[in-house]
Amino acid sequence: MALTVSGCLAQAALSTATSIAAAPVRVGSRAVDLATTSQSEADENRGRRMRKNDERVRKLQKRYNRQMDACNRGETAACSEASQISGEIAALRSER
């Protein structure tokens, strides 16, 4: 019986020593996981940016159409505003 108990204690001591020795590896790998972006996270982020970009283009397109209507009615300031908005839309579309 004494050998069995001492064997259990030795096993517990070995298990504890192994846990202590492996702790820095676990902490290090956790830090790497937190510092890197997985492919799925990168895809989600890219999709989010694309949706925001598309929404911005839609809003600018509506503004552009209003300014062009005003430009066609003879408002010269609206013509230059429409031209500036057109440039913004082109820049956003080229980012895709």
N, CA, C and O of each residue as an XYZ file, in Angstrom:
384
protein
N       0.819     -1.185      0.000
C       0.000      0.000      0.000
C       0.868      1.256      0.000
O       0.527      2.234     -0.665
N       1.980      1.249      0.729
C       2.854      2.407      0.804
C       3.464      2.708     -0.558
O       3.642      3.874     -0.908
N       3.788      1.672     -1.335
C       4.343      1.893     -2.670
C       3.309      2.508     -3.601
O       3.649      3.334     -4.448
N       2.080      2.122     -3.454
C       1.008      2.662     -4.291
C       0.809      4.140     -4.008
O       0.673      4.937     -4.936
N       0.790      4.514     -2.732
C       0.611      5.914     -2.362
C       1.799      6.745     -2.832
O       1.615      7.849     -3.345
N       3.010      6.231     -2.665
C       4.173      6.989     -3.113
C       4.191      7.107     -4.632
O       4.667      8.105     -5.173
N       3.679      6.101     -5.314
C       3.575      6.158     -6.776
C       2.598      7.235     -7.199
O       2.843      7.940     -8.178
N       1.487      7.378     -6.474
C       0.496      8.413     -6.771
C       1.093      9.797     -6.550
O       0.877     10.720     -7.335
N       1.871      9.924     -5.432
C       2.494     11.217     -5.147
C       3.519     11.568     -6.228
O       3.614     12.714     -6.668
N       4.279     10.558     -6.643
C       5.270     10.801     -7.689
C       4.587     11.207     -8.993
O       5.063     12.089     -9.707
N       3.470     10.554     -9.292
C       2.710     10.875    -10.500
C       2.156     12.296    -10.409
O       2.193     13.033    -11.394
N       1.646     12.690     -9.245
C       1.114     14.035     -9.050
C       2.224     15.074     -9.186
O       2.021     16.128     -9.789
N       3.383     14.781     -8.631
C       4.509     15.707     -8.723
C       4.949     15.860    -10.180
O       5.255     16.968    -10.620
N       4.983     14.770    -10.919
C       5.359     14.808    -12.328
C       4.329     15.595    -13.129
O       4.679     16.396    -13.996
N       3.074     15.360    -12.832
C       2.005     16.077    -13.529
C       2.110     17.575    -13.264
O       1.953     18.373    -14.189
N       2.370     17.969    -12.031
C       2.514     19.382    -11.673
C       3.724     19.985    -12.374
O       3.655     21.094    -12.905
N       4.825     19.254    -12.374
C       6.044     19.749    -13.022
C       5.810     19.934    -14.523
O       6.276     20.910    -15.111
N       5.101     19.014    -15.127
C       4.796     19.116    -16.557
C       3.920     20.326    -16.831
O       4.139     21.048    -17.804
N       2.923     20.551    -15.973
C       2.034     21.703    -16.141
C       2.801     23.009    -16.022
O       2.575     23.942    -16.793
N       3.701     23.074    -15.061
C       4.490     24.283    -14.855
C       5.419     24.523    -16.043
O       5.580     25.658    -16.491
N       6.019     23.472    -16.542
C       6.937     23.604    -17.672
C       6.198     23.993    -18.949
O       6.751     24.705    -19.787
N       4.973     23.540    -19.107
C       4.208     23.824    -20.328
C       3.516     25.180    -20.279
O       3.065     25.671    -21.313
N       3.423     25.787    -19.123
C       2.704     27.062    -18.990
C       3.255     28.157    -19.903
O       2.459     28.831    -20.556
N       4.556     28.370    -19.984
C       5.053     29.426    -20.884
C       4.702     29.172    -22.353
O       4.469     30.115    -23.110
N       4.665     27.917    -22.749
C       4.312     27.578    -24.126
C       2.855     27.936    -24.384
O       2.527     28.494    -25.431
N       1.979     27.617    -23.432
C       0.561     27.946    -23.587
C       0.362     29.449    -23.641
O      -0.409     29.944    -24.463
N       1.047     30.179    -22.775
C       0.930     31.632    -22.748
C       1.449     32.215    -24.055
O       0.834     33.123    -24.614
N       2.568     31.706    -24.545
C       3.144     32.187    -25.799
C       2.239     31.930    -26.979
O       2.057     32.805    -27.825
N       1.669     30.743    -27.049
C       0.790     30.431    -28.173
C      -0.495     31.244    -28.097
O      -1.053     31.610    -29.131
N      -0.966     31.526    -26.913
C      -2.154     32.377    -26.741
C      -1.850     33.790    -27.237
O      -2.692     34.411    -27.886
N      -0.672     34.296    -26.943
C      -0.277     35.636    -27.400
C      -0.207     35.679    -28.919
O      -0.624     36.664    -29.529
N       0.312     34.630    -29.534
C       0.388     34.573    -30.995
C      -1.015     34.542    -31.580
O      -1.285     35.218    -32.573
N      -1.914     33.763    -30.977
C      -3.293     33.716    -31.451
C      -3.947     35.086    -31.386
O      -4.671     35.471    -32.304
N      -3.703     35.816    -30.324
C      -4.298     37.145    -30.174
C      -3.671     38.151    -31.134
O      -4.341     39.087    -31.570
N      -2.410     37.973    -31.463
C      -1.697     38.942    -32.300
C      -1.936     38.725    -33.793
O      -1.725     39.642    -34.587
N      -2.368     37.540    -34.185
C      -2.557     37.263    -35.603
C      -4.035     37.244    -35.953
O      -4.887     37.011    -35.096
N      -4.326     37.490    -37.211
C      -5.692     37.471    -37.706
C      -5.864     36.215    -38.551
O      -5.072     35.952    -39.456
N      -6.889     35.451    -38.253
C      -7.127     34.246    -39.039
C      -7.670     34.644    -40.409
O      -8.089     35.782    -40.617
N      -7.656     33.711    -41.315
C      -8.152     33.980    -42.669
C      -9.631     34.342    -42.637
O     -10.062     35.238    -43.363
N     -10.416     33.657    -41.805
C     -11.845     33.964    -41.750
C     -12.080     35.360    -41.176
O     -12.977     36.073    -41.628
N     -11.277     35.755    -40.182
C     -11.398     37.104    -39.636
C     -11.024     38.142    -40.682
O     -11.673     39.183    -40.793
N      -9.989     37.862    -41.439
C      -9.574     38.784    -42.501
C     -10.668     38.910    -43.558
O     -10.937     40.003    -44.054
N     -11.298     37.777    -43.901
C     -12.397     37.805    -44.870
C     -13.578     38.606    -44.346
O     -14.186     39.379    -45.087
N     -13.905     38.424    -43.072
C     -15.009     39.176    -42.466
C     -14.707     40.666    -42.487
O     -15.575     41.474    -42.817
N     -13.477     41.032    -42.136
C     -13.095     42.443    -42.127
C     -13.151     43.042    -43.530
O     -13.613     44.167    -43.718
N     -12.681     42.283    -44.501
C     -12.718     42.771    -45.882
C     -14.166     42.941    -46.349
O     -14.494     43.934    -46.997
N     -15.017     41.992    -46.028
C     -16.429     42.094    -46.391
C     -17.091     43.301    -45.746
O     -17.893     43.990    -46.376
N     -16.756     43.551    -44.502
C     -17.304     44.708    -43.783
C     -16.865     46.005    -44.463
O     -17.671     46.914    -44.663
N     -15.582     46.081    -44.816
C     -15.070     47.283    -45.507
C     -15.757     47.466    -46.852
O     -16.093     48.588    -47.231
N     -15.967     46.371    -47.574
C     -16.617     46.454    -48.879
C     -18.063     46.935    -48.749
O     -18.523     47.756    -49.543
N     -18.777     46.422    -47.744
C     -20.168     46.859    -47.547
C     -20.229     48.341    -47.196
O     -21.093     49.061    -47.696
N     -19.319     48.799    -46.340
C     -19.272     50.224    -45.992
C     -18.946     51.067    -47.218
O     -19.538     52.124    -47.434
N     -18.002     50.590    -48.014
C     -17.622     51.286    -49.237
C     -18.824     51.379    -50.181
O     -19.105     52.442    -50.733
N     -19.532     50.258    -50.362
C     -20.704     50.237    -51.244
C     -21.787     51.187    -50.750
O     -22.422     51.878    -51.547
N     -21.995     51.222    -49.455
C     -22.996     52.122    -48.883
C     -22.603     53.578    -49.127
O     -23.449     54.408    -49.459
N     -21.322     53.880    -48.962
C     -20.833     55.242    -49.212
C     -21.033     55.618    -50.672
O     -21.424     56.748    -50.967
N     -20.770     54.691    -51.595
C     -20.975     54.954    -53.024
C     -22.445     55.219    -53.305
O     -22.770     56.140    -54.054
N     -23.349     54.423    -52.713
C     -24.789     54.627    -52.927
C     -25.220     56.017    -52.469
O     -25.972     56.696    -53.168
N     -24.747     56.442    -51.298
C     -25.101     57.770    -50.795
C     -24.558     58.871    -51.699
O     -25.255     59.837    -52.009
N     -23.303     58.709    -52.118
C     -22.721     59.699    -53.014
C     -23.446     59.736    -54.362
O     -23.621     60.804    -54.949
N     -23.861     58.575    -54.841
C     -24.572     58.504    -56.113
C     -25.896     59.274    -56.034
O     -26.265     59.975    -56.976
N     -26.605     59.143    -54.912
C     -27.856     59.887    -54.728
C     -27.579     61.393    -54.714
O     -28.301     62.175    -55.335
N     -26.523     61.784    -53.996
C     -26.147     63.195    -53.939
C     -25.749     63.714    -55.322
O     -26.110     64.820    -55.724
N     -24.994     62.879    -56.032
C     -24.569     63.235    -57.386
C     -25.784     63.469    -58.284
O     -25.836     64.456    -59.017
N     -26.747     62.569    -58.224
C     -27.954     62.703    -59.055
C     -28.703     63.992    -58.733
O     -29.179     64.668    -59.644
N     -28.815     64.344    -57.452
C     -29.490     65.591    -57.078
C     -28.735     66.799    -57.622
O     -29.333     67.744    -58.134
N     -27.403     66.748    -57.501
C     -26.594     67.863    -57.993
C     -26.671     67.975    -59.521
O     -26.692     69.082    -60.058
N     -26.714     66.852    -60.211
C     -26.833     66.891    -61.676
C     -28.179     67.456    -62.102
O     -28.259     68.200    -63.080
N     -29.238     67.109    -61.375
C     -30.547     67.692    -61.673
C     -30.477     69.208    -61.536
O     -30.978     69.939    -62.391
N     -29.857     69.673    -60.461
C     -29.711     71.116    -60.239
C     -28.822     71.731    -61.324
O     -29.098     72.830    -61.806
N     -27.785     71.039    -61.695
C     -26.878     71.519    -62.744
C     -27.640     71.666    -64.065
O     -27.466     72.653    -64.780
N     -28.466     70.700    -64.378
C     -29.257     70.738    -65.615
C     -30.281     71.873    -65.596
O     -30.725     72.332    -66.649
N     -30.653     72.323    -64.400
C     -31.568     73.465    -64.283
C     -30.809     74.790    -64.378
O     -31.425     75.855    -64.357
N     -29.479     74.734    -64.481
C     -28.689     75.933    -64.670
C     -27.919     76.402    -63.452
O     -27.315     77.474    -63.491
N     -27.919     75.642    -62.384
C     -27.170     76.035    -61.181
C     -25.707     75.620    -61.353
O     -25.384     74.434    -61.279
N     -24.831     76.586    -61.581
C     -23.430     76.279    -61.877
C     -22.684     75.701    -60.672
O     -21.792     74.870    -60.838
N     -23.041     76.135    -59.463
C     -22.376     75.583    -58.278
C     -22.664     74.088    -58.149
O     -21.812     73.324    -57.696
N     -23.857     73.678    -58.547
C     -24.223     72.265    -58.482
C     -23.392     71.446    -59.471
O     -23.098     70.276    -59.227
N     -23.021     72.068    -60.583
C     -22.205     71.348    -61.582
C     -20.826     71.018    -61.018
O     -20.331     69.903    -61.183
N     -20.215     71.988    -60.356
C     -18.888     71.714    -59.794
C     -18.985     70.722    -58.634
O     -18.092     69.896    -58.448
N     -20.061     70.802    -57.857
C     -20.276     69.839    -56.763
C     -20.456     68.426    -57.335
O     -19.916     67.460    -56.796
N     -21.213     68.315    -58.422
C     -21.428     67.013    -59.064
C     -20.109     66.446    -59.573
O     -19.865     65.243    -59.472
N     -19.264     67.309    -60.118
C     -17.963     66.864    -60.612
C     -17.092     66.339    -59.470
O     -16.423     65.314    -59.607
N     -17.109     67.053    -58.345
C     -16.319     66.627    -57.177
C     -16.836     65.301    -56.632
O     -16.046     64.427    -56.272
N     -18.146     65.147    -56.570
C     -18.750     63.899    -56.082
C     -18.401     62.748    -57.020
O     -18.133     61.633    -56.572
N     -18.407     63.021    -58.317
C     -18.056     61.991    -59.300
C     -16.640     61.481    -59.065
O     -16.381     60.283    -59.183
N     -15.722     62.389    -58.732
C     -14.351     61.987    -58.431
C     -14.270     61.113    -57.189
O     -13.514     60.142    -57.156
N     -15.061     61.461    -56.153
C     -15.092     60.630    -54.940
C     -15.607     59.227    -55.238
O     -15.070     58.235    -54.746
N     -16.657     59.163    -56.053
C     -17.230     57.859    -56.410
C     -16.202     57.028    -57.161
O     -16.039     55.839    -56.885
N     -15.507     57.648    -58.110
C     -14.482     56.927    -58.884
C     -13.374     56.413    -57.968
O     -12.901     55.289    -58.136
N     -12.962     57.226    -57.007
C     -11.905     56.808    -56.091
C     -12.358     55.630    -55.224
O     -11.595     54.691    -54.999
N     -13.592     55.684    -54.743
C     -14.102     54.585    -53.917
C     -14.235     53.303    -54.733
O     -13.953     52.216    -54.229
N     -14.658     53.422    -55.975
C     -14.809     52.229    -56.814
C     -13.455     51.616    -57.152
O     -13.352     50.402    -57.328
N     -12.431     52.431    -57.243
C     -11.102     51.892    -57.562
C     -10.480     51.164    -56.370
O      -9.565     50.359    -56.544
N     -10.969     51.440    -55.168
C     -10.461     50.763    -53.967
C     -10.854     49.306    -53.898
O     -10.191     48.522    -53.220
N     -11.897     48.930    -54.572
C     -12.383     47.558    -54.515
C     -11.334     46.674    -55.059
O     -11.519     45.458    -55.113
